[in-house]
């Protein structure tokens, strides 16, 4: 798993690339990202694209100066965290934690 941050000089935006490696995704058919940036709503989830390598990737534009909690949802049933997250916070929904990216 990896998170790459690219701050734009012309706009107050950070392009964040999320990658879920093939080893973690396994034979999953779909992976999406849900978090505070889309109010955890599945209908506005960011769909990750399967890469030739078998990993899944997506890029999201986020506002700098904020922290965003998120998790990956695989095949609409299995939630996983990102091991390269900046930190983790309680989910307040279940006993598991959410990944956090700090911009």
TAQUI-V280316 format. One record per residue. N is the residue number from 1. RES is the residue in one letter. D_FIRST is the distance of its C-alpha to the first C-alpha in whole Angstrom. Layout:
# TAQUI-V280316
n = {N & N}
res = {RES & RES}
d_first = {D_FIRST & D_FIRST}
This chain:
# TAQUI-V280316
n = {1 & 2 & 3 & 4 & 5 & 6 & 7 & 8 & 9 & 10 & 11 & 12 & 13 & 14 & 15 & 16 & 17 & 18 & 19 & 20 & 21 & 22 & 23 & 24 & 25 & 26 & 27 & 28 & 29 & 30 & 31 & 32 & 33 & 34 & 35 & 36 & 37 & 38 & 39 & 40 & 41 & 42 & 43 & 44 & 45 & 46 & 47 & 48 & 49 & 50 & 51 & 52 & 53 & 54 & 55 & 56 & 57 & 58 & 59 & 60 & 61 & 62 & 63 & 64 & 65 & 66 & 67 & 68 & 69 & 70 & 71 & 72 & 73 & 74 & 75 & 76 & 77 & 78 & 79 & 80 & 81 & 82 & 83 & 84 & 85 & 86 & 87 & 88 & 89 & 90 & 91 & 92 & 93 & 94 & 95 & 96 & 97 & 98 & 99 & 100 & 101 & 102 & 103}
res = {X & X & X & X & X & X & X & X & X & X & X & X & X & X & X & X & X & X & X & X & X & X & X & X & X & X & X & X & X & X & X & X & X & X & X & X & X & X & X & X & X & X & X & X & X & X & X & X & X & X & X & X & X & X & X & X & X & X & X & X & X & X & X & X & X & X & X & X & X & X & X & X & X & X & X & X & X & X & X & X & X & X & X & X & X & X & X & X & X & X & X & X & X & X & X & X & X & X & X & X & X & X & X}
d_first = {0 & 4 & 7 & 10 & 14 & 17 & 20 & 23 & 26 & 28 & 27 & 26 & 22 & 19 & 17 & 13 & 11 & 8 & 5 & 5 & 5 & 9 & 9 & 8 & 10 & 13 & 16 & 15 & 17 & 16 & 13 & 14 & 13 & 16 & 17 & 20 & 20 & 21 & 23 & 21 & 23 & 22 & 24 & 22 & 19 & 16 & 16 & 13 & 14 & 14 & 13 & 16 & 13 & 12 & 9 & 10 & 10 & 12 & 14 & 16 & 19 & 19 & 22 & 22 & 23 & 21 & 19 & 17 & 16 & 14 & 12 & 11 & 14 & 14 & 17 & 19 & 19 & 16 & 14 & 11 & 9 & 6 & 6 & 6 & 9 & 12 & 14 & 15 & 18 & 20 & 20 & 24 & 24 & 23 & 22 & 18 & 17 & 15 & 12 & 14 & 13 & 16 & 18}
